[in-house]
Amino acid sequence: MSTRIALAVLISITLLSAACGKKAPAPVGPAIAEARDTGTPPSSPAAPDPPPAAAAEPDIWSQDLATIDAWAKEKGFLGEVYFDFDRYELQPEARERLSRNADFLKSYPDVLVTIEGHCDERGTTEYNVALGDRRAFSALRFLEQLGVDRTRMRTVSYGEERPQCRESQESCWSRNRRAGFVISGRKGT
């Protein structure tokens, strides 16, 4: 547990130091709507248009990392992938989503990402941390196969510690079994 706390503190310090001395971030548009509680993992949204050239979004890159990350998610450029119970193999829908994530990352070759592995509440803490790690690494390997430079990606597992949903039922658990993506930096900054 102390390793996870130390990791959380390190991430917080990194994000705070990155935001230090910069102007306040511009307001971010409305959050992406939550998937309906249908008992199955949320489906990936329709493929967004290809990411715009960096010159088309000049103001976003001067913002802090949290604002840039929210922008990429709002635009549908970086989406989560979902897994079956007790599994870390990528399903066809996950591969499609990861292909769109790879397109974004290849369009912005200086963006660094952290891939977060998550699990539902079932299983021991240790088991879920290990499973979350395998889920994150599975996504990383696939992105690497699609041509994303491995040095731009890192993985972390939160196991069951950061659920999207807290109800003890399958419709909720399926939303927690995921790999998420966070813009964690830019090369050269």
N, CA and C atoms as a LAMMPS dump frame, in Angstrom:
ITEM: TIMESTEP
0
ITEM: NUMBER OF ATOMS
567
ITEM: BOX BOUNDS ff ff ff
-5.0000000000000000e+02 5.0000000000000000e+02
-5.0000000000000000e+02 5.0000000000000000e+02
-5.0000000000000000e+02 5.0000000000000000e+02
ITEM: ATOMS id mol type element x y z
1 1 1 N 0.821 -1.19 0
2 1 2 C 0 0 0
3 1 3 C 0.863 1.251 0
4 2 1 N 1.997 1.225 0.737
5 2 2 C 2.841 2.409 0.807
6 2 3 C 3.452 2.746 -0.546
7 3 1 N 3.668 1.731 -1.395
8 3 2 C 4.196 1.99 -2.738
9 3 3 C 3.185 2.784 -3.55
10 4 1 N 1.91 2.432 -3.425
11 4 2 C 0.883 3.158 -4.168
12 4 3 C 0.741 4.588 -3.663
13 5 1 N 0.865 4.772 -2.359
14 5 2 C 0.777 6.124 -1.806
15 5 3 C 1.951 6.954 -2.295
16 6 1 N 3.151 6.345 -2.27
17 6 2 C 4.335 7.062 -2.755
18 6 3 C 4.181 7.418 -4.228
19 7 1 N 3.635 6.499 -5.023
20 7 2 C 3.418 6.758 -6.444
21 7 3 C 2.414 7.893 -6.64
22 8 1 N 1.342 7.89 -5.843
23 8 2 C 0.335 8.943 -5.956
24 8 3 C 0.94 10.296 -5.591
25 9 1 N 1.779 10.325 -4.555
26 9 2 C 2.425 11.577 -4.159
27 9 3 C 3.353 12.053 -5.265
28 10 1 N 4.129 11.126 -5.846
29 10 2 C 5.054 11.483 -6.924
30 10 3 C 4.314 12.04 -8.133
31 11 1 N 3.21 11.421 -8.501
32 11 2 C 2.417 11.9 -9.639
33 11 3 C 1.852 13.283 -9.325
34 12 1 N 1.357 13.475 -8.102
35 12 2 C 0.8 14.778 -7.717
36 12 3 C 1.852 15.87 -7.769
37 13 1 N 3.044 15.568 -7.266
38 13 2 C 4.12 16.561 -7.281
39 13 3 C 4.494 16.901 -8.714
40 14 1 N 4.575 15.876 -9.579
41 14 2 C 4.919 16.101 -10.976
42 14 3 C 3.887 16.994 -11.651
43 15 1 N 2.615 16.712 -11.431
44 15 2 C 1.566 17.514 -12.055
45 15 3 C 1.556 18.938 -11.508
46 16 1 N 1.77 19.089 -10.201
47 16 2 C 1.796 20.427 -9.621
48 16 3 C 2.98 21.229 -10.126
49 17 1 N 4.137 20.588 -10.231
50 17 2 C 5.303 21.324 -10.719
51 17 3 C 5.15 21.695 -12.185
52 18 1 N 4.474 20.865 -12.956
53 18 2 C 4.253 21.179 -14.366
54 18 3 C 3.315 22.38 -14.513
55 19 1 N 2.378 22.535 -13.576
56 19 2 C 1.41 23.614 -13.664
57 19 3 C 1.934 24.914 -13.056
58 20 1 N 2.998 24.839 -12.282
59 20 2 C 3.55 26.007 -11.597
60 20 3 C 3.957 27.082 -12.593
61 21 1 N 3.585 28.303 -12.328
62 21 2 C 4.046 29.426 -13.133
63 21 3 C 3.299 29.613 -14.437
64 22 1 N 2.293 28.814 -14.704
65 22 2 C 1.55 28.978 -15.953
66 22 3 C 0.242 29.687 -15.652
67 23 1 N -0.327 30.311 -16.673
68 23 2 C -1.605 30.986 -16.494
69 23 3 C -2.686 29.958 -16.209
70 24 1 N -3.779 30.398 -15.654
71 24 2 C -4.886 29.509 -15.323
72 24 3 C -5.42 28.873 -16.594
73 25 1 N -5.78 27.575 -16.518
74 25 2 C -6.277 26.908 -17.711
75 25 3 C -7.613 27.464 -18.169
76 26 1 N -7.808 27.428 -19.465
77 26 2 C -9.085 27.847 -20.033
78 26 3 C -10.139 26.826 -19.637
79 27 1 N -11.396 27.249 -19.525
80 27 2 C -12.442 26.292 -19.172
81 27 3 C -12.523 25.174 -20.206
82 28 1 N -12.814 23.999 -19.712
83 28 2 C -12.937 22.828 -20.575
84 28 3 C -14.413 22.612 -20.852
85 29 1 N -14.73 22.136 -22.045
86 29 2 C -16.107 21.9 -22.427
87 29 3 C -16.784 20.865 -21.558
88 30 1 N -18.04 20.571 -21.793
89 30 2 C -18.783 19.629 -20.956
90 30 3 C -18.151 18.241 -20.993
91 31 1 N -18.276 17.561 -19.891
92 31 2 C -17.708 16.21 -19.798
93 31 3 C -18.437 15.287 -20.758
94 32 1 N -17.735 14.258 -21.166
95 32 2 C -18.332 13.263 -22.051
96 32 3 C -19.382 12.497 -21.255
97 33 1 N -20.527 12.297 -21.84
98 33 2 C -21.637 11.647 -21.145
99 33 3 C -21.255 10.234 -20.701
100 34 1 N -21.723 9.86 -19.525
101 34 2 C -21.486 8.513 -19.011
102 34 3 C -22.294 7.501 -19.839
103 35 1 N -21.758 6.313 -19.926
104 35 2 C -22.471 5.256 -20.646
105 35 3 C -23.701 4.863 -19.843
106 36 1 N -24.738 4.498 -20.518
107 36 2 C -25.942 4.058 -19.816
108 36 3 C -25.642 2.772 -19.075
109 37 1 N -26.339 2.545 -17.998
110 37 2 C -26.135 1.361 -17.171
111 37 3 C -26.895 0.197 -17.802
112 38 1 N -26.269 -0.436 -18.799
113 38 2 C -26.94 -1.49 -19.554
114 38 3 C -26.473 -2.889 -19.194
115 39 1 N -25.473 -2.995 -18.322
116 39 2 C -24.982 -4.318 -17.968
117 39 3 C -23.816 -4.753 -18.833
118 40 1 N -23.419 -3.964 -19.789
119 40 2 C -22.264 -4.284 -20.618
120 40 3 C -21.324 -3.095 -20.611
121 41 1 N -20.042 -3.331 -20.914
122 41 2 C -19.125 -2.193 -20.928
123 41 3 C -19.589 -1.154 -21.932
124 42 1 N -19.31 0.112 -21.648
125 42 2 C -19.713 1.141 -22.597
126 42 3 C -19.038 0.909 -23.939
127 43 1 N -19.786 1.131 -24.987
128 43 2 C -19.197 0.958 -26.31
129 43 3 C -18.358 2.18 -26.647
130 44 1 N -17.408 1.962 -27.498
131 44 2 C -16.557 3.073 -27.921
132 44 3 C -17.363 4 -28.802
133 45 1 N -17.129 5.311 -28.68
134 45 2 C -17.859 6.236 -29.543
135 45 3 C -17.425 6.053 -30.989
136 46 1 N -18.243 6.573 -31.88
137 46 2 C -17.9 6.49 -33.298
138 46 3 C -16.53 7.109 -33.507
139 47 1 N -15.83 6.594 -34.481
140 47 2 C -14.475 7.076 -34.742
141 47 3 C -14.499 8.577 -35.001
142 48 1 N -13.698 9.328 -34.216
143 48 2 C -13.663 10.772 -34.448
144 48 3 C -12.878 11.074 -35.709
145 49 1 N -13.026 12.308 -36.163
146 49 2 C -12.213 12.731 -37.286
147 49 3 C -10.759 12.636 -36.868
148 50 1 N -9.847 12.508 -37.818
149 50 2 C -8.436 12.45 -37.452
150 50 3 C -8.057 13.689 -36.651
151 51 1 N -7.071 13.545 -35.729
152 51 2 C -6.683 14.707 -34.935
153 51 3 C -6.246 15.858 -35.828
154 52 1 N -6.593 17.075 -35.45
155 52 2 C -6.187 18.218 -36.256
156 52 3 C -4.684 18.41 -36.152
157 53 1 N -4.107 19.076 -37.104
158 53 2 C -2.685 19.381 -37.053
159 53 3 C -2.436 20.277 -35.849
160 54 1 N -1.244 20.193 -35.284
161 54 2 C -0.919 20.961 -34.086
162 54 3 C -1.183 22.452 -34.303
163 55 1 N -0.984 22.947 -35.504
164 55 2 C -1.195 24.366 -35.782
165 55 3 C -2.665 24.75 -35.684
166 56 1 N -3.584 23.784 -35.877
167 56 2 C -5.009 24.092 -35.832
168 56 3 C -5.496 24.311 -34.405
169 57 1 N -4.757 23.857 -33.394
170 57 2 C -5.129 24.002 -31.992
171 57 3 C -3.997 24.696 -31.227
172 58 1 N -3.603 25.9 -31.613
173 58 2 C -2.423 26.521 -31.008
174 58 3 C -2.564 26.793 -29.519
175 59 1 N -3.754 27.124 -29.04
176 59 2 C -3.913 27.495 -27.637
177 59 3 C -3.848 26.303 -26.693
178 60 1 N -4.272 25.127 -27.139
179 60 2 C -4.331 23.976 -26.236
180 60 3 C -2.951 23.583 -25.734
181 61 1 N -1.936 23.674 -26.55
182 61 2 C -0.599 23.208 -26.164
183 61 3 C 0.104 24.152 -25.198
184 62 1 N -0.445 25.33 -24.983
185 62 2 C 0.134 26.232 -23.989
186 62 3 C -0.504 26.014 -22.613
187 63 1 N -1.483 25.116 -22.538
188 63 2 C -2.2 24.854 -21.287
189 63 3 C -1.456 23.818 -20.432
190 64 1 N -1.931 23.608 -19.209
191 64 2 C -1.354 22.601 -18.326
192 64 3 C -1.765 21.2 -18.801
193 65 1 N -1.085 20.183 -18.299
194 65 2 C -1.321 18.807 -18.752
195 65 3 C -2.755 18.341 -18.524
196 66 1 N -3.348 18.695 -17.397
197 66 2 C -4.722 18.26 -17.117
198 66 3 C -5.696 18.817 -18.157
199 67 1 N -5.496 20.05 -18.582
200 67 2 C -6.367 20.66 -19.591
201 67 3 C -6.158 20.001 -20.95
202 68 1 N -4.904 19.729 -21.29
203 68 2 C -4.609 19.055 -22.561
204 68 3 C -5.228 17.659 -22.556
205 69 1 N -5.096 16.931 -21.44
206 69 2 C -5.663 15.588 -21.315
207 69 3 C -7.186 15.636 -21.455
208 70 1 N -7.834 16.58 -20.791
209 70 2 C -9.296 16.711 -20.882
210 70 3 C -9.718 17.032 -22.314
211 71 1 N -8.961 17.9 -22.998
212 71 2 C -9.248 18.236 -24.396
213 71 3 C -9.173 16.985 -25.273
214 72 1 N -8.111 16.186 -25.115
215 72 2 C -7.945 14.98 -25.936
216 72 3 C -9.082 13.991 -25.693
217 73 1 N -9.519 13.856 -24.47
218 73 2 C -10.623 12.931 -24.157
219 73 3 C -11.947 13.474 -24.666
220 74 1 N -12.165 14.778 -24.495
221 74 2 C -13.414 15.387 -24.968
222 74 3 C -13.551 15.249 -26.483
223 75 1 N -12.431 15.393 -27.196
224 75 2 C -12.438 15.265 -28.652
225 75 3 C -12.505 13.804 -29.104
226 76 1 N -12.378 12.862 -28.166
227 76 2 C -12.437 11.439 -28.513
228 76 3 C -11.121 10.884 -29.029
229 77 1 N -10.013 11.605 -28.797
230 77 2 C -8.718 11.148 -29.302
231 77 3 C -8.082 10.088 -28.414
232 78 1 N -8.346 10.104 -27.119
233 78 2 C -7.792 9.126 -26.17
234 78 3 C -8.94 8.515 -25.377
235 79 1 N -9.267 7.278 -25.684
236 79 2 C -10.369 6.626 -24.992
237 79 3 C -9.911 5.406 -24.225
238 80 1 N -10.738 4.99 -23.267
239 80 2 C -10.455 3.815 -22.458
240 80 3 C -10.811 2.546 -23.216
241 81 1 N -10.197 1.441 -22.785
242 81 2 C -10.546 0.129 -23.317
243 81 3 C -11.016 -0.732 -22.147
244 82 1 N -11.924 -1.655 -22.418
245 82 2 C -12.552 -2.462 -21.383
246 82 3 C -12.213 -3.929 -21.57
247 83 1 N -12.26 -4.676 -20.448
248 83 2 C -11.845 -6.073 -20.426
249 83 3 C -12.932 -6.946 -19.819
250 84 1 N -12.91 -8.222 -20.192
251 84 2 C -13.805 -9.199 -19.592
252 84 3 C -13.342 -9.502 -18.17
253 85 1 N -14.216 -10.103 -17.385
254 85 2 C -13.902 -10.457 -16.006
255 85 3 C -12.664 -11.342 -15.951
256 86 1 N -11.725 -10.962 -15.095
257 86 2 C -10.52 -11.747 -14.821
258 86 3 C -9.656 -11.961 -16.064
259 87 1 N -9.74 -11.07 -17.05
260 87 2 C -8.997 -11.212 -18.306
261 87 3 C -8.214 -9.935 -18.597
262 88 1 N -7.194 -10.081 -19.429
263 88 2 C -6.431 -8.917 -19.88
264 88 3 C -6.204 -8.944 -21.392
265 89 1 N -6.825 -9.89 -22.081
266 89 2 C -6.724 -9.944 -23.535
267 89 3 C -7.612 -8.865 -24.149
268 90 1 N -7.122 -8.295 -25.24
269 90 2 C -7.86 -7.22 -25.914
270 90 3 C -8.943 -7.801 -26.821
271 91 1 N -10.157 -7.315 -26.642
272 91 2 C -11.276 -7.697 -27.493
273 91 3 C -11.26 -6.815 -28.749
274 92 1 N -11.997 -7.183 -29.796
275 92 2 C -12.005 -6.383 -31.031
276 92 3 C -12.334 -4.904 -30.802
277 93 1 N -13.309 -4.608 -29.924
278 93 2 C -13.66 -3.208 -29.662
279 93 3 C -12.483 -2.461 -29.04
280 94 1 N -11.748 -3.134 -28.171
281 94 2 C -10.587 -2.512 -27.532
282 94 3 C -9.5 -2.233 -28.563
283 95 1 N -9.297 -3.159 -29.487
284 95 2 C -8.283 -2.96 -30.535
285 95 3 C -8.65 -1.773 -31.426
286 96 1 N -9.941 -1.631 -31.741
287 96 2 C -10.387 -0.479 -32.545
288 96 3 C -10.122 0.829 -31.803
289 97 1 N -10.464 0.861 -30.512
290 97 2 C -10.239 2.071 -29.708
291 97 3 C -8.74 2.383 -29.624
292 98 1 N -7.931 1.362 -29.405
293 98 2 C -6.49 1.566 -29.312
294 98 3 C -5.905 2.042 -30.645
295 99 1 N -6.488 1.613 -31.751
296 99 2 C -6.031 2.09 -33.067
297 99 3 C -6.272 3.589 -33.195
298 100 1 N -7.414 4.07 -32.706
299 100 2 C -7.684 5.514 -32.732
300 100 3 C -6.754 6.26 -31.776
301 101 1 N -6.481 5.656 -30.605
302 101 2 C -5.525 6.265 -29.677
303 101 3 C -4.149 6.368 -30.336
304 102 1 N -3.755 5.322 -31.058
305 102 2 C -2.451 5.314 -31.742
306 102 3 C -2.394 6.401 -32.81
307 103 1 N -3.487 6.609 -33.539
308 103 2 C -3.517 7.671 -34.551
309 103 3 C -3.244 9.032 -33.905
310 104 1 N -3.865 9.278 -32.766
311 104 2 C -3.636 10.533 -32.055
312 104 3 C -2.18 10.649 -31.622
313 105 1 N -1.662 9.587 -31.013
314 105 2 C -0.292 9.633 -30.507
315 105 3 C 0.727 9.784 -31.635
316 106 1 N 0.449 9.198 -32.779
317 106 2 C 1.367 9.356 -33.916
318 106 3 C 1.251 10.754 -34.521
319 107 1 N 0.085 11.384 -34.397
320 107 2 C -0.087 12.751 -34.899
321 107 3 C 0.622 13.772 -34.002
322 108 1 N 0.801 13.426 -32.742
323 108 2 C 1.466 14.295 -31.766
324 108 3 C 2.628 13.517 -31.142
325 109 1 N 3.75 13.399 -31.859
326 109 2 C 4.84 12.528 -31.413
327 109 3 C 5.58 12.992 -30.16
328 110 1 N 5.282 14.181 -29.662
329 110 2 C 5.945 14.619 -28.43
330 110 3 C 5.1 14.379 -27.181
331 111 1 N 3.869 13.855 -27.34
332 111 2 C 2.987 13.601 -26.206
333 111 3 C 3.399 12.296 -25.512
334 112 1 N 3.503 12.36 -24.183
335 112 2 C 3.792 11.196 -23.355
336 112 3 C 2.509 10.783 -22.645
337 113 1 N 2.276 9.47 -22.518
338 113 2 C 1.059 8.996 -21.858
339 113 3 C 1.373 7.97 -20.779
340 114 1 N 0.491 7.947 -19.8
341 114 2 C 0.496 6.899 -18.791
342 114 3 C -0.74 6.056 -19.044
343 115 1 N -0.54 4.748 -19.115
344 115 2 C -1.656 3.815 -19.302
345 115 3 C -1.954 3.219 -17.929
346 116 1 N -3.18 3.445 -17.459
347 116 2 C -3.587 3.019 -16.125
348 116 3 C -4.428 1.75 -16.203
349 117 1 N -4.025 0.725 -15.468
350 117 2 C -4.777 -0.522 -15.394
351 117 3 C -5.714 -0.506 -14.196
352 118 1 N -6.968 -0.9 -14.419
353 118 2 C -7.99 -0.882 -13.361
354 118 3 C -8.745 -2.212 -13.333
355 119 1 N -9.308 -2.527 -12.183
356 119 2 C -10.083 -3.764 -11.989
357 119 3 C -11.362 -3.454 -11.225
358 120 1 N -12.264 -4.43 -11.198
359 120 2 C -13.431 -4.27 -10.339
360 120 3 C -13.039 -4.707 -8.923
361 121 1 N -13.968 -4.642 -7.999
362 121 2 C -13.679 -4.864 -6.586
363 121 3 C -13.468 -6.322 -6.205
364 122 1 N -13.774 -7.242 -7.091
365 122 2 C -13.663 -8.654 -6.738
366 122 3 C -12.205 -9.094 -6.79
367 123 1 N -11.802 -9.945 -5.898
368 123 2 C -10.422 -10.416 -5.824
369 123 3 C -9.647 -9.661 -4.762
370 124 1 N -8.48 -10.183 -4.405
371 124 2 C -7.655 -9.524 -3.395
372 124 3 C -6.996 -8.285 -3.981
373 125 1 N -6.561 -7.408 -3.115
374 125 2 C -5.876 -6.197 -3.551
375 125 3 C -4.651 -6.552 -4.386
376 126 1 N -3.855 -7.502 -3.911
377 126 2 C -2.637 -7.89 -4.62
378 126 3 C -2.955 -8.463 -6.006
379 127 1 N -3.98 -9.319 -6.067
380 127 2 C -4.353 -9.915 -7.343
381 127 3 C -4.814 -8.837 -8.323
382 128 1 N -5.626 -7.9 -7.847
383 128 2 C -6.149 -6.854 -8.728
384 128 3 C -5.062 -5.9 -9.198
385 129 1 N -4.074 -5.622 -8.365
386 129 2 C -2.955 -4.782 -8.812
387 129 3 C -2.2 -5.497 -9.929
388 130 1 N -1.97 -6.795 -9.767
389 130 2 C -1.266 -7.562 -10.805
390 130 3 C -2.092 -7.631 -12.093
391 131 1 N -3.394 -7.835 -11.975
392 131 2 C -4.261 -7.898 -13.154
393 131 3 C -4.33 -6.537 -13.843
394 132 1 N -4.434 -5.461 -13.069
395 132 2 C -4.423 -4.118 -13.649
396 132 3 C -3.125 -3.85 -14.406
397 133 1 N -2.018 -4.341 -13.866
398 133 2 C -0.73 -4.182 -14.538
399 133 3 C -0.727 -4.919 -15.882
400 134 1 N -1.265 -6.128 -15.907
401 134 2 C -1.323 -6.888 -17.169
402 134 3 C -2.232 -6.197 -18.186
403 135 1 N -3.319 -5.605 -17.728
404 135 2 C -4.225 -4.886 -18.636
405 135 3 C -3.533 -3.67 -19.243
406 136 1 N -2.858 -2.894 -18.423
407 136 2 C -2.153 -1.714 -18.924
408 136 3 C -1.047 -2.127 -19.9
409 137 1 N -0.306 -3.166 -19.553
410 137 2 C 0.793 -3.606 -20.41
411 137 3 C 0.269 -4.182 -21.724
412 138 1 N -0.879 -4.833 -21.691
413 138 2 C -1.491 -5.359 -22.909
414 138 3 C -1.809 -4.216 -23.877
415 139 1 N -2.346 -3.118 -23.349
416 139 2 C -2.641 -1.942 -24.182
417 139 3 C -1.345 -1.334 -24.712
418 140 1 N -0.325 -1.233 -23.871
419 140 2 C 0.964 -0.687 -24.298
420 140 3 C 1.559 -1.502 -25.443
421 141 1 N 1.563 -2.824 -25.294
422 141 2 C 2.13 -3.691 -26.343
423 141 3 C 1.409 -3.498 -27.667
424 142 1 N 0.081 -3.376 -27.623
425 142 2 C -0.678 -3.206 -28.856
426 142 3 C -0.355 -1.859 -29.508
427 143 1 N -0.281 -0.802 -28.714
428 143 2 C 0.09 0.51 -29.262
429 143 3 C 1.491 0.469 -29.859
430 144 1 N 2.377 -0.235 -29.211
431 144 2 C 3.743 -0.378 -29.729
432 144 3 C 3.728 -1.102 -31.084
433 145 1 N 2.899 -2.127 -31.21
434 145 2 C 2.774 -2.848 -32.484
435 145 3 C 2.217 -1.941 -33.585
436 146 1 N 1.436 -0.944 -33.187
437 146 2 C 0.866 -0.004 -34.154
438 146 3 C 1.822 1.14 -34.49
439 147 1 N 3.01 1.128 -33.904
440 147 2 C 4.02 2.112 -34.257
441 147 3 C 4.219 3.251 -33.283
442 148 1 N 3.613 3.18 -32.104
443 148 2 C 3.838 4.216 -31.092
444 148 3 C 5.123 3.859 -30.344
445 149 1 N 6.027 4.816 -30.235
446 149 2 C 7.312 4.617 -29.57
447 149 3 C 7.095 4.269 -28.096
448 150 1 N 7.632 3.137 -27.688
449 150 2 C 7.448 2.649 -26.321
450 150 3 C 7.984 3.629 -25.277
451 151 1 N 9.002 4.401 -25.613
452 151 2 C 9.587 5.328 -24.642
453 151 3 C 8.631 6.47 -24.296
454 152 1 N 7.547 6.615 -25.04
455 152 2 C 6.555 7.661 -24.775
456 152 3 C 5.447 7.172 -23.854
457 153 1 N 5.481 5.899 -23.488
458 153 2 C 4.403 5.312 -22.699
459 153 3 C 4.955 4.679 -21.435
460 154 1 N 4.186 4.781 -20.37
461 154 2 C 4.496 4.046 -19.15
462 154 3 C 3.19 3.483 -18.62
463 155 1 N 3.289 2.484 -17.775
464 155 2 C 2.087 1.865 -17.218
465 155 3 C 2.09 1.989 -15.702
466 156 1 N 0.896 1.971 -15.158
467 156 2 C 0.689 1.952 -13.714
468 156 3 C -0.598 1.172 -13.465
469 157 1 N -0.635 0.436 -12.36
470 157 2 C -1.852 -0.293 -12
471 157 3 C -2.425 0.283 -10.723
472 158 1 N -3.724 0.551 -10.756
473 158 2 C -4.427 0.994 -9.564
474 158 3 C -5.324 -0.108 -9.015
475 159 1 N -5.314 -1.281 -9.661
476 159 2 C -6.155 -2.367 -9.183
477 159 3 C -7.59 -1.903 -9.052
478 160 1 N -8.139 -2.082 -7.866
479 160 2 C -9.538 -1.703 -7.606
480 160 3 C -9.65 -0.34 -6.93
481 161 1 N -8.549 0.37 -6.775
482 161 2 C -8.507 1.604 -5.986
483 161 3 C -9.202 2.81 -6.603
484 162 1 N -9.386 2.864 -7.907
485 162 2 C -9.986 4.036 -8.552
486 162 3 C -11.161 3.62 -9.447
487 163 1 N -12.241 3.153 -8.847
488 163 2 C -13.384 2.717 -9.661
489 163 3 C -14.129 3.888 -10.286
490 164 1 N -14.717 3.642 -11.445
491 164 2 C -15.608 4.626 -12.056
492 164 3 C -16.992 4.526 -11.438
493 165 1 N -17.3 3.346 -10.939
494 165 2 C -18.623 3.038 -10.417
495 165 3 C -18.437 2.23 -9.133
496 166 1 N -19.3 2.421 -8.146
497 166 2 C -19.109 1.758 -6.848
498 166 3 C -20.227 0.776 -6.471
499 167 1 N -21.126 0.491 -7.371
500 167 2 C -22.199 -0.454 -7.064
501 167 3 C -21.685 -1.882 -7.251
502 168 1 N -22.137 -2.787 -6.414
503 168 2 C -21.697 -4.189 -6.484
504 168 3 C -22.623 -4.984 -7.396
505 169 1 N -22.519 -4.72 -8.689
506 169 2 C -23.292 -5.445 -9.695
507 169 3 C -22.519 -5.42 -11.012
508 170 1 N -22.797 -6.347 -11.88
509 170 2 C -22.033 -6.516 -13.118
510 170 3 C -22.019 -5.262 -13.986
511 171 1 N -23.148 -4.559 -14.063
512 171 2 C -23.179 -3.366 -14.917
513 171 3 C -22.166 -2.318 -14.447
514 172 1 N -21.884 -2.305 -13.189
515 172 2 C -20.887 -1.383 -12.646
516 172 3 C -19.49 -1.981 -12.777
517 173 1 N -19.318 -3.23 -12.407
518 173 2 C -18.009 -3.883 -12.477
519 173 3 C -17.419 -3.803 -13.885
520 174 1 N -18.275 -3.956 -14.9
521 174 2 C -17.781 -3.946 -16.283
522 174 3 C -17.175 -2.599 -16.656
523 175 1 N -17.619 -1.523 -16.037
524 175 2 C -17.058 -0.192 -16.302
525 175 3 C -15.719 0.011 -15.587
526 176 1 N -15.48 -0.773 -14.539
527 176 2 C -14.242 -0.642 -13.773
528 176 3 C -13.101 -1.488 -14.337
529 177 1 N -13.409 -2.471 -15.162
530 177 2 C -12.377 -3.347 -15.751
531 177 3 C -11.859 -2.679 -17.022
532 178 1 N -10.81 -1.845 -16.862
533 178 2 C -10.421 -1.005 -17.989
534 178 3 C -8.946 -0.655 -17.943
535 179 1 N -8.489 -0.11 -19.068
536 179 2 C -7.196 0.574 -19.155
537 179 3 C -7.515 1.986 -19.604
538 180 1 N -7.07 2.95 -18.84
539 180 2 C -7.306 4.357 -19.153
540 180 3 C -6.014 5.027 -19.581
541 181 1 N -6.15 6.185 -20.211
542 181 2 C -4.992 6.91 -20.756
543 181 3 C -4.978 8.324 -20.215
544 182 1 N -3.799 8.754 -19.766
545 182 2 C -3.625 10.095 -19.234
546 182 3 C -2.4 10.708 -19.886
547 183 1 N -2.555 11.903 -20.442
548 183 2 C -1.394 12.623 -20.974
549 183 3 C -0.561 13.042 -19.769
550 184 1 N 0.672 12.544 -19.718
551 184 2 C 1.504 12.757 -18.538
552 184 3 C 2.708 13.654 -18.786
553 185 1 N 2.849 14.148 -20.011
554 185 2 C 3.969 15.034 -20.297
555 185 3 C 4.161 15.233 -21.781
556 186 1 N 5.192 16.002 -22.088
557 186 2 C 5.589 16.223 -23.478
558 186 3 C 7.089 16.131 -23.553
559 187 1 N 7.593 15.522 -24.589
560 187 2 C 9.037 15.414 -24.756
561 187 3 C 9.639 16.823 -24.805
562 188 1 N 10.788 16.971 -24.157
563 188 2 C 11.491 18.218 -24.213
564 188 3 C 10.955 19.304 -23.303
565 189 1 N 9.951 18.988 -22.462
566 189 2 C 9.445 20.011 -21.538
567 189 3 C 9.585 19.559 -20.119
